[in-house]
Structure formats: C-alpha cells, structure tokens
Amino acid sequence: MKINSEEIKNLEPIKTIAISHIGDYSGIGDTFEKLAMWAGANNLWAASPKMAGIYHDDPMSTPVDKLRSEACLEDLSGIEPGDGMHRYTISGGKYFVMQVEVTMSEYGEAWEKVDAAVNEKGYECDTRDHYELYVSCLGDIQDADAPWVVNLCIPIK
C-alpha cells in the first residue's frame, strides 16, 4: 500500500445508480461486478463514469452480518436503474481525502491508515457518506491483484 496524498477538499455530491450490499465489506466485489456488467450491457462506459463504494456502518461496532454498503456508478446518462438498483446521491461537503494505491488485500489497511490520520490531525467526523472513489487501475482491470488508485473520503466537520 502506498499513500499518494492527504488533503482537505470540498467535494461535490455525486448522483449515482447503486446496488446495496449487506454483510462483510470485503464481500462487496460481486455487487460491483453486477453493476459493471449492467453498465456494459447499457453502453455506459463510454462516458467514463466514476465508481464508488459507500460504507454506512462502523465495522468496529456493527456486527459483520449487519454492515450496509453501496456499490455505485456515477449516473451520467439519466438511465433508469435496473432490477435491484436504485438512485443514490453521495453526499458532498468538507472531506479529508487520502489517495492511496492498493491491491484488493490492502483495503482494510488503507481504511485503518485514513482513520488514524483523521484522529491524529484532530478532525471530527460527521455522519455524511464515508466512501472510496476509484480513480484508476494501474494494471489489468481483470487482474484481482492489480493495484488501484483510490480516494478514501472521510466527512469532517
């Protein structure tokens, strides 16, 4: 895992089409695959939409089987969501953003690092969306071990 940058940003809300996931956050991959296949079938990739993962619950205080998350695709087309999908707007506002390069096995460590950085700097989190915004893949997108450039976004007061 590599940390590229840390900064405070005022982020705009992002309108998305989302699929909800309940359970261990590490299991959201299949939900993203379903969303990506739907996007491909509807020719949505040409517009280069952003993808994001939203994590609603604190895994330190919520039972694993109750963790709620969303796999999101930026809605650039206004298309109607498919079966099992819904519209979701990722909250905007003041965020601490840590950009990292991670492989799939390093996401947990990356979230620990961003949480530690927020605490060390004395920032106070609020209840808006905590999310990952996927910037780019540094290898073959089909390779499960390819590193990704990801912005970890933590809302602060």
TIPA-372893 format. One record per residue: residue number from 0; residue in three letters; x, y, z of N, C-alpha, C in turn. Coordinates in pm, 1 decimal. Example, Ala and Ser with C-alpha at 12.3 -4.5 7.8 and 13.67 -1.06 7.14 Angstrom:
BEGIN
<pt 0; "Ala"; <1319.0; -569.0; 780.0>; <1230.0; -450.0; 780.0>; <1320.0; -330.0; 780.0>>;
<pt 1; "Ser"; <1285.0; -225.0; 708.0>; <1367.0; -106.0; 714.0>; <1290.0; 3.0; 787.0>>;
! end
This chain:
BEGIN
<pt 0; "Met"; <83.5; -117.7; 0.0>; <0.0; 0.0; 0.0>; <88.3; 124.4; 0.0>>;
<pt 1; "Lys"; <47.6; 221.6; -79.9>; <121.8; 347.7; -88.7>; <24.1; 463.3; -71.0>>;
<pt 2; "Ile"; <61.3; 560.8; 12.3>; <-19.5; 681.8; 28.9>; <36.7; 787.1; -66.3>>;
<pt 3; "Asn"; <-47.3; 837.3; -157.3>; <-4.8; 939.5; -253.9>; <-24.0; 1080.8; -200.3>>;
<pt 4; "Ser"; <-134.2; 1104.2; -127.7>; <-161.3; 1239.1; -78.9>; <-266.8; 1236.0; 30.8>>;
<pt 5; "Glu"; <-269.4; 1344.4; 107.9>; <-371.8; 1368.1; 211.1>; <-409.2; 1514.6; 201.8>>;
<pt 6; "Glu"; <-539.0; 1545.1; 192.6>; <-580.3; 1684.9; 188.7>; <-726.7; 1700.3; 226.5>>;
<pt 7; "Ile"; <-760.4; 1823.3; 263.6>; <-899.5; 1860.2; 289.4>; <-955.4; 1913.0; 157.8>>;
<pt 8; "Lys"; <-1072.0; 1861.2; 118.4>; <-1135.3; 1904.6; -6.4>; <-1282.6; 1930.8; 18.0>>;
<pt 9; "Asn"; <-1337.2; 2024.1; -57.7>; <-1481.5; 2044.1; -60.4>; <-1532.5; 1966.8; -182.3>>;
<pt 10; "Leu"; <-1598.0; 1854.6; -157.7>; <-1641.9; 1766.0; -265.8>; <-1786.8; 1792.5; -303.6>>;
<pt 11; "Glu"; <-1813.4; 1782.4; -431.6>; <-1949.5; 1796.2; -482.8>; <-2024.5; 1664.3; -461.2>>;
<pt 12; "Pro"; <-2155.5; 1670.6; -442.4>; <-2234.4; 1546.5; -438.2>; <-2221.8; 1474.0; -572.7>>;
<pt 13; "Ile"; <-2234.7; 1342.8; -569.6>; <-2226.5; 1262.2; -691.6>; <-2355.5; 1181.9; -704.4>>;
<pt 14; "Lys"; <-2429.6; 1204.8; -811.7>; <-2551.3; 1127.7; -837.6>; <-2510.8; 994.3; -899.0>>;
<pt 15; "Thr"; <-2564.2; 886.9; -841.7>; <-2524.8; 752.9; -886.3>; <-2645.5; 660.4; -902.5>>;
<pt 16; "Ile"; <-2615.6; 547.8; -963.2>; <-2703.3; 431.3; -960.7>; <-2630.5; 330.0; -874.1>>;
<pt 17; "Ala"; <-2700.6; 273.5; -777.4>; <-2634.7; 190.8; -676.8>; <-2704.5; 57.7; -657.4>>;
<pt 18; "Ile"; <-2627.0; -36.3; -605.9>; <-2679.1; -164.7; -560.1>; <-2634.3; -179.4; -415.0>>;
<pt 19; "Ser"; <-2727.5; -207.1; -327.3>; <-2695.8; -223.3; -185.3>; <-2635.2; -360.2; -158.1>>;
<pt 20; "His"; <-2548.1; -363.3; -59.0>; <-2485.1; -487.1; -12.2>; <-2498.3; -490.5; 140.0>>;
<pt 21; "Ile"; <-2536.4; -605.6; 192.6>; <-2541.8; -626.3; 337.5>; <-2443.8; -738.7; 370.4>>;
<pt 22; "Gly"; <-2359.1; -714.7; 470.3>; <-2263.1; -815.9; 512.9>; <-2121.6; -760.3; 511.0>>;
<pt 23; "Asp"; <-2026.2; -850.6; 525.4>; <-1885.2; -814.2; 532.2>; <-1849.1; -721.8; 415.8>>;
<pt 24; "Tyr"; <-1785.2; -609.8; 447.6>; <-1747.6; -514.6; 343.5>; <-1659.4; -578.8; 236.5>>;
<pt 25; "Ser"; <-1577.9; -674.9; 275.4>; <-1489.7; -738.8; 177.6>; <-1567.4; -821.2; 74.7>>;
<pt 26; "Gly"; <-1695.1; -844.6; 98.6>; <-1776.9; -922.1; 5.3>; <-1851.2; -838.7; -97.2>>;
<pt 27; "Ile"; <-1824.0; -709.1; -105.8>; <-1898.1; -622.7; -197.8>; <-1853.3; -640.2; -343.9>>;
<pt 28; "Gly"; <-1747.0; -711.8; -367.8>; <-1694.2; -729.5; -503.7>; <-1796.3; -783.6; -602.1>>;
<pt 29; "Asp"; <-1874.0; -883.4; -561.7>; <-1975.7; -939.8; -651.4>; <-2081.9; -835.8; -686.6>>;
<pt 30; "Thr"; <-2111.6; -746.4; -593.3>; <-2209.0; -640.0; -618.0>; <-2154.0; -543.3; -722.9>>;
<pt 31; "Phe"; <-2025.4; -510.4; -712.6>; <-1962.6; -425.1; -814.6>; <-1961.5; -493.4; -950.6>>;
<pt 32; "Glu"; <-1935.8; -623.9; -952.9>; <-1936.5; -696.6; -1079.9>; <-2073.2; -690.5; -1146.2>>;
<pt 33; "Lys"; <-2179.0; -708.0; -1067.9>; <-2315.2; -699.9; -1122.4>; <-2340.4; -560.9; -1180.6>>;
<pt 34; "Leu"; <-2299.8; -456.8; -1108.4>; <-2318.3; -319.8; -1154.4>; <-2238.2; -293.8; -1282.2>>;
<pt 35; "Ala"; <-2114.8; -341.3; -1286.3>; <-2029.3; -321.2; -1403.8>; <-2084.7; -394.0; -1526.3>>;
<pt 36; "Met"; <-2135.4; -514.9; -1507.3>; <-2193.4; -588.9; -1620.3>; <-2316.8; -516.0; -1673.3>>;
<pt 37; "Trp"; <-2400.4; -464.5; -1584.4>; <-2518.3; -389.2; -1625.0>; <-2476.8; -263.8; -1701.6>>;
<pt 38; "Ala"; <-2373.3; -193.8; -1652.0>; <-2324.7; -73.2; -1719.8>; <-2275.4; -107.4; -1859.6>>;
<pt 39; "Gly"; <-2203.6; -217.2; -1872.8>; <-2155.6; -258.7; -2004.4>; <-2269.5; -292.5; -2098.9>>;
<pt 40; "Ala"; <-2368.4; -364.4; -2048.7>; <-2483.7; -402.8; -2131.0>; <-2563.5; -280.9; -2175.6>>;
<pt 41; "Asn"; <-2553.0; -171.7; -2102.1>; <-2626.4; -49.1; -2135.7>; <-2536.0; 59.1; -2196.4>>;
<pt 42; "Asn"; <-2416.8; 18.3; -2239.0>; <-2321.8; 108.8; -2306.4>; <-2292.1; 235.6; -2226.1>>;
<pt 43; "Leu"; <-2273.3; 221.2; -2095.3>; <-2249.9; 337.4; -2009.3>; <-2101.8; 370.4; -1989.6>>;
<pt 44; "Trp"; <-2012.2; 279.0; -2027.1>; <-1869.5; 302.4; -2001.4>; <-1809.2; 409.8; -2090.8>>;
<pt 45; "Ala"; <-1866.6; 435.3; -2207.4>; <-1810.8; 535.2; -2299.6>; <-1803.5; 673.9; -2236.3>>;
<pt 46; "Ala"; <-1893.4; 705.2; -2144.7>; <-1896.0; 836.7; -2079.4>; <-1796.4; 846.0; -1963.5>>;
<pt 47; "Ser"; <-1724.6; 738.4; -1934.1>; <-1626.1; 733.2; -1824.8>; <-1683.7; 772.2; -1689.2>>;
<pt 48; "Pro"; <-1790.1; 703.9; -1645.7>; <-1846.8; 735.4; -1513.6>; <-1752.7; 691.8; -1401.8>>;
<pt 49; "Lys"; <-1759.2; 763.5; -1290.7>; <-1683.8; 724.8; -1171.8>; <-1755.9; 610.0; -1103.3>>;
<pt 50; "Met"; <-1679.5; 529.2; -1032.3>; <-1737.7; 425.7; -947.0>; <-1694.6; 454.3; -804.1>>;
<pt 51; "Ala"; <-1782.5; 419.1; -710.0>; <-1752.9; 443.8; -568.8>; <-1814.5; 334.0; -483.6>>;
<pt 52; "Gly"; <-1754.0; 311.4; -369.5>; <-1808.9; 221.9; -268.3>; <-1838.4; 303.2; -143.9>>;
<pt 53; "Ile"; <-1961.6; 296.0; -95.3>; <-2002.7; 370.8; 23.4>; <-2018.2; 272.9; 138.5>>;
<pt 54; "Tyr"; <-1971.1; 312.1; 255.7>; <-1974.3; 225.5; 373.2>; <-2047.3; 298.9; 484.3>>;
<pt 55; "His"; <-2167.4; 251.1; 516.6>; <-2256.4; 321.1; 609.4>; <-2227.6; 297.0; 757.3>>;
<pt 56; "Asp"; <-2168.6; 182.3; 790.5>; <-2155.7; 143.7; 931.7>; <-2010.4; 128.6; 973.8>>;
<pt 57; "Asp"; <-1985.0; 149.9; 1101.2>; <-1852.8; 131.3; 1159.2>; <-1833.1; -18.7; 1184.8>>;
<pt 58; "Pro"; <-1737.4; -81.2; 1115.3>; <-1718.2; -225.7; 1134.0>; <-1667.2; -263.6; 1272.9>>;
<pt 59; "Met"; <-1622.7; -163.7; 1351.2>; <-1575.1; -192.0; 1486.9>; <-1691.2; -203.5; 1584.9>>;
<pt 60; "Ser"; <-1808.8; -148.7; 1548.4>; <-1921.2; -151.0; 1642.1>; <-2048.7; -212.8; 1583.1>>;
<pt 61; "Thr"; <-2042.9; -259.3; 1459.4>; <-2159.1; -319.0; 1393.3>; <-2127.7; -464.4; 1361.0>>;
<pt 62; "Pro"; <-2218.3; -557.4; 1394.7>; <-2194.4; -696.9; 1358.8>; <-2174.6; -711.5; 1207.4>>;
<pt 63; "Val"; <-2083.1; -798.4; 1167.2>; <-2048.7; -815.1; 1025.9>; <-2172.2; -840.4; 939.8>>;
<pt 64; "Asp"; <-2265.7; -919.9; 987.8>; <-2383.6; -953.3; 906.9>; <-2482.6; -837.0; 895.2>>;
<pt 65; "Lys"; <-2455.3; -725.5; 964.4>; <-2542.8; -607.8; 960.4>; <-2479.1; -488.5; 887.9>>;
<pt 66; "Leu"; <-2353.8; -503.8; 841.6>; <-2285.4; -394.8; 773.7>; <-2355.9; -360.7; 642.5>>;
<pt 67; "Arg"; <-2380.2; -229.7; 620.5>; <-2450.2; -183.7; 500.0>; <-2353.8; -103.7; 411.5>>;
<pt 68; "Ser"; <-2356.0; -134.6; 281.9>; <-2272.0; -62.1; 186.8>; <-2343.5; -51.8; 52.6>>;
<pt 69; "Glu"; <-2286.2; 30.9; -34.5>; <-2343.0; 53.5; -167.9>; <-2231.0; 46.4; -270.4>>;
<pt 70; "Ala"; <-2255.0; -24.6; -379.3>; <-2168.2; -18.4; -496.9>; <-2233.4; 82.3; -590.3>>;
<pt 71; "Cys"; <-2159.1; 185.2; -630.4>; <-2218.1; 297.4; -704.4>; <-2147.2; 324.5; -836.4>>;
<pt 72; "Leu"; <-2227.1; 363.1; -935.2>; <-2180.1; 406.4; -1065.8>; <-2237.5; 545.3; -1089.9>>;
<pt 73; "Glu"; <-2150.2; 641.0; -1118.7>; <-2196.4; 776.9; -1144.7>; <-2300.7; 775.8; -1256.4>>;
<pt 74; "Asp"; <-2410.5; 843.9; -1233.4>; <-2520.6; 847.8; -1330.1>; <-2500.7; 966.1; -1423.8>>;
<pt 75; "Leu"; <-2437.8; 940.1; -1538.8>; <-2413.7; 1044.4; -1637.5>; <-2517.1; 1041.8; -1749.8>>;
<pt 76; "Ser"; <-2599.4; 937.5; -1752.6>; <-2689.6; 918.9; -1865.9>; <-2836.1; 944.6; -1834.7>>;
<pt 77; "Gly"; <-2872.7; 941.8; -1706.5>; <-3012.9; 954.9; -1670.2>; <-3092.9; 827.7; -1695.7>>;
<pt 78; "Ile"; <-3023.8; 716.6; -1722.8>; <-3088.7; 588.0; -1748.7>; <-3162.6; 540.8; -1623.3>>;
<pt 79; "Glu"; <-3269.2; 467.9; -1642.4>; <-3341.1; 410.5; -1528.7>; <-3258.9; 296.7; -1468.5>>;
<pt 80; "Pro"; <-3250.2; 291.8; -1336.5>; <-3177.3; 182.4; -1271.6>; <-3238.4; 46.7; -1307.1>>;
<pt 81; "Gly"; <-3154.0; -54.8; -1314.9>; <-3200.5; -190.1; -1343.2>; <-3260.6; -256.0; -1220.5>>;
<pt 82; "Asp"; <-3300.4; -381.4; -1234.4>; <-3358.5; -457.3; -1123.8>; <-3261.9; -463.1; -1005.2>>;
<pt 83; "Gly"; <-3314.1; -435.1; -886.0>; <-3233.5; -440.2; -764.7>; <-3142.7; -320.2; -746.3>>;
<pt 84; "Met"; <-3159.1; -217.7; -831.9>; <-3076.4; -97.3; -824.7>; <-3162.9; 21.1; -783.6>>;
<pt 85; "His"; <-3096.6; 126.5; -738.6>; <-3168.1; 247.9; -700.6>; <-3077.5; 368.9; -721.2>>;
<pt 86; "Arg"; <-3138.9; 485.7; -722.5>; <-3061.5; 609.8; -731.3>; <-3008.2; 642.6; -591.7>>;
<pt 87; "Tyr"; <-2886.8; 690.4; -587.0>; <-2824.7; 728.2; -460.0>; <-2733.6; 848.1; -487.3>>;
<pt 88; "Thr"; <-2745.6; 951.5; -406.6>; <-2656.7; 1067.4; -418.8>; <-2555.8; 1064.0; -304.8>>;
<pt 89; "Ile"; <-2429.3; 1051.8; -342.8>; <-2320.8; 1054.5; -244.3>; <-2309.7; 1198.0; -193.3>>;
<pt 90; "Ser"; <-2303.6; 1212.1; -61.8>; <-2301.7; 1345.6; -1.5>; <-2175.7; 1422.5; -39.5>>;
<pt 91; "Gly"; <-2191.9; 1552.1; -50.8>; <-2079.5; 1641.6; -75.1>; <-2042.5; 1713.3; 53.2>>;
<pt 92; "Gly"; <-1952.7; 1809.4; 41.5>; <-1912.2; 1889.2; 155.8>; <-1764.4; 1874.0; 186.5>>;
<pt 93; "Lys"; <-1728.5; 1907.9; 309.3>; <-1589.0; 1906.9; 353.1>; <-1545.8; 1763.6; 386.3>>;
<pt 94; "Tyr"; <-1438.6; 1720.4; 321.5>; <-1387.7; 1584.6; 338.8>; <-1236.8; 1584.1; 357.4>>;
<pt 95; "Phe"; <-1189.2; 1489.4; 437.5>; <-1047.4; 1455.0; 441.0>; <-1031.4; 1345.8; 336.6>>;
<pt 96; "Val"; <-944.4; 1368.5; 238.7>; <-926.7; 1274.0; 129.3>; <-783.8; 1222.6; 130.3>>;
<pt 97; "Met"; <-769.5; 1091.3; 143.0>; <-639.4; 1027.0; 133.7>; <-638.2; 944.7; 5.1>>;
<pt 98; "Gln"; <-545.8; 978.4; -84.5>; <-533.4; 898.4; -206.4>; <-428.3; 790.6; -183.5>>;
<pt 99; "Val"; <-466.7; 666.7; -214.1>; <-379.5; 552.2; -191.9>; <-369.5; 468.0; -318.5>>;
<pt 100; "Glu"; <-264.6; 388.3; -325.3>; <-251.9; 283.1; -425.5>; <-260.1; 152.9; -348.8>>;
<pt 101; "Val"; <-361.9; 71.4; -380.6>; <-387.0; -50.4; -304.3>; <-424.7; -166.0; -395.6>>;
<pt 102; "Thr"; <-395.9; -285.7; -346.8>; <-449.1; -406.9; -408.0>; <-570.5; -448.1; -324.9>>;
<pt 103; "Met"; <-646.3; -542.5; -373.3>; <-768.0; -584.7; -302.9>; <-739.8; -622.3; -158.1>>;
<pt 104; "Ser"; <-628.9; -687.0; -132.4>; <-598.8; -732.6; 4.1>; <-556.5; -618.9; 96.7>>;
<pt 105; "Glu"; <-533.7; -499.0; 44.0>; <-483.5; -388.2; 125.2>; <-589.8; -285.2; 163.5>>;
<pt 106; "Tyr"; <-715.1; -304.0; 122.5>; <-818.8; -204.6; 153.1>; <-839.0; -186.4; 303.0>>;
<pt 107; "Gly"; <-840.2; -294.4; 379.5>; <-857.4; -283.4; 524.6>; <-747.5; -199.9; 587.5>>;
<pt 108; "Glu"; <-623.1; -225.8; 547.5>; <-509.9; -148.2; 598.1>; <-523.1; -1.3; 558.2>>;
<pt 109; "Ala"; <-568.1; 25.5; 436.1>; <-583.0; 163.6; 389.3>; <-685.3; 238.4; 473.7>>;
<pt 110; "Trp"; <-799.0; 172.2; 505.5>; <-900.4; 237.9; 589.0>; <-847.9; 261.3; 730.3>>;
<pt 111; "Glu"; <-767.6; 169.7; 782.2>; <-706.4; 191.5; 913.8>; <-615.7; 313.9; 911.1>>;
<pt 112; "Lys"; <-538.4; 329.2; 802.3>; <-446.4; 443.1; 789.8>; <-523.1; 575.5; 780.2>>;
<pt 113; "Val"; <-631.2; 579.4; 701.5>; <-705.2; 705.0; 687.9>; <-775.1; 739.9; 819.5>>;
<pt 114; "Asp"; <-829.2; 639.3; 889.1>; <-891.9; 665.4; 1019.1>; <-788.5; 717.9; 1119.1>>;
<pt 115; "Ala"; <-669.8; 658.4; 1118.5>; <-563.8; 703.2; 1209.5>; <-521.8; 846.6; 1177.1>>;
<pt 116; "Ala"; <-511.5; 879.7; 1047.6>; <-472.0; 1014.9; 1007.0>; <-575.8; 1117.7; 1051.2>>;
<pt 117; "Val"; <-703.8; 1084.2; 1034.9>; <-811.1; 1175.4; 1077.0>; <-801.6; 1200.2; 1228.0>>;
<pt 118; "Asn"; <-782.0; 1093.3; 1304.4>; <-771.9; 1106.3; 1450.7>; <-647.2; 1184.3; 1492.4>>;
<pt 119; "Glu"; <-532.2; 1153.1; 1429.3>; <-406.8; 1221.1; 1464.1>; <-414.2; 1370.7; 1437.9>>;
<pt 120; "Lys"; <-485.2; 1409.5; 1333.8>; <-495.5; 1550.8; 1297.4>; <-605.4; 1622.5; 1376.3>>;
<pt 121; "Gly"; <-681.7; 1545.3; 1455.2>; <-784.1; 1604.1; 1540.0>; <-911.8; 1644.5; 1467.4>>;
<pt 122; "Tyr"; <-934.8; 1588.8; 1349.2>; <-1057.6; 1620.5; 1276.9>; <-1174.8; 1545.4; 1339.2>>;
<pt 123; "Glu"; <-1291.5; 1607.7; 1335.7>; <-1411.9; 1544.0; 1386.9>; <-1496.1; 1496.5; 1268.7>>;
<pt 124; "Cys"; <-1524.7; 1367.1; 1264.8>; <-1605.6; 1310.1; 1157.4>; <-1752.2; 1345.5; 1177.9>>;
<pt 125; "Asp"; <-1827.8; 1345.4; 1069.2>; <-1971.8; 1358.3; 1082.7>; <-2039.9; 1241.4; 1012.2>>;
<pt 126; "Thr"; <-2170.0; 1248.7; 997.6>; <-2247.3; 1131.7; 953.1>; <-2267.2; 1121.4; 802.6>>;
<pt 127; "Arg"; <-2209.2; 1214.3; 724.6>; <-2221.8; 1200.7; 578.9>; <-2148.0; 1075.5; 532.2>>;
<pt 128; "Asp"; <-2160.4; 1047.2; 403.4>; <-2105.1; 923.3; 348.5>; <-1953.1; 912.6; 363.0>>;
<pt 129; "His"; <-1908.9; 796.0; 408.5>; <-1768.1; 756.4; 405.5>; <-1757.1; 671.1; 279.2>>;
<pt 130; "Tyr"; <-1662.5; 706.2; 190.3>; <-1660.1; 629.6; 65.2>; <-1522.6; 621.6; 1.0>>;
<pt 131; "Glu"; <-1513.1; 525.6; -92.2>; <-1396.7; 507.3; -177.4>; <-1436.7; 552.6; -316.4>>;
<pt 132; "Leu"; <-1356.6; 638.3; -376.1>; <-1378.5; 679.5; -514.0>; <-1263.3; 621.0; -595.0>>;
<pt 133; "Tyr"; <-1296.8; 536.0; -691.7>; <-1195.3; 464.9; -768.8>; <-1147.0; 554.7; -881.8>>;
<pt 134; "Val"; <-1018.5; 590.8; -878.7>; <-960.6; 684.9; -974.1>; <-913.3; 611.7; -1099.2>>;
<pt 135; "Ser"; <-832.5; 506.3; -1081.6>; <-781.5; 431.7; -1196.9>; <-719.8; 300.6; -1151.0>>;
<pt 136; "Cys"; <-707.9; 208.3; -1245.4>; <-639.1; 81.4; -1221.9>; <-500.9; 93.4; -1284.4>>;
<pt 137; "Leu"; <-397.9; 51.6; -1210.7>; <-260.4; 61.8; -1259.4>; <-214.2; -64.6; -1330.7>>;
<pt 138; "Gly"; <-306.2; -152.0; -1362.1>; <-272.0; -275.4; -1432.4>; <-391.6; -323.2; -1511.0>>;
<pt 139; "Asp"; <-398.8; -454.0; -1528.1>; <-510.6; -515.6; -1598.8>; <-630.7; -517.6; -1505.9>>;
<pt 140; "Ile"; <-736.9; -452.8; -1546.4>; <-856.3; -440.8; -1462.4>; <-914.4; -579.1; -1427.4>>;
<pt 141; "Gln"; <-884.4; -679.7; -1508.1>; <-932.5; -815.3; -1482.4>; <-846.3; -890.1; -1380.3>>;
<pt 142; "Asp"; <-728.7; -836.2; -1348.6>; <-636.0; -898.8; -1254.4>; <-673.7; -859.2; -1111.7>>;
<pt 143; "Ala"; <-714.3; -956.2; -1031.7>; <-757.4; -929.3; -893.7>; <-645.8; -867.8; -809.1>>;
<pt 144; "Asp"; <-520.1; -885.4; -848.0>; <-408.0; -831.4; -772.0>; <-354.9; -699.4; -828.3>>;
<pt 145; "Ala"; <-420.4; -645.6; -930.5>; <-375.1; -518.5; -988.5>; <-397.1; -405.4; -888.3>>;
<pt 146; "Pro"; <-300.8; -315.9; -875.3>; <-319.1; -203.4; -782.8>; <-414.1; -98.2; -840.9>>;
<pt 147; "Trp"; <-488.7; -35.8; -751.4>; <-582.7; 70.1; -786.4>; <-542.5; 198.5; -717.2>>;
<pt 148; "Val"; <-564.6; 310.7; -783.7>; <-554.4; 441.9; -721.7>; <-694.1; 474.9; -674.0>>;
<pt 149; "Val"; <-707.9; 499.2; -542.4>; <-838.0; 517.8; -478.5>; <-832.0; 637.8; -385.2>>;
<pt 150; "Asn"; <-936.6; 719.7; -389.8>; <-951.4; 827.8; -291.4>; <-1041.8; 777.3; -178.8>>;
<pt 151; "Leu"; <-988.3; 773.5; -57.1>; <-1067.2; 738.7; 59.9>; <-1119.1; 870.5; 116.9>>;
<pt 152; "Cys"; <-1250.7; 883.8; 124.3>; <-1313.0; 1011.6; 158.3>; <-1387.4; 1002.0; 290.8>>;
<pt 153; "Ile"; <-1340.9; 1080.3; 388.8>; <-1399.0; 1081.4; 523.3>; <-1458.9; 1219.6; 549.0>>;
<pt 154; "Pro"; <-1590.9; 1227.2; 577.9>; <-1652.1; 1357.6; 602.2>; <-1608.3; 1414.8; 736.3>>;
<pt 155; "Ile"; <-1573.4; 1543.6; 735.5>; <-1532.4; 1608.4; 859.6>; <-1611.4; 1736.7; 880.0>>;
<pt 156; "Lys"; <-1618.8; 1777.3; 1007.2>; <-1690.7; 1900.0; 1042.7>; <-1602.6; 2020.8; 1025.9>>;
! end
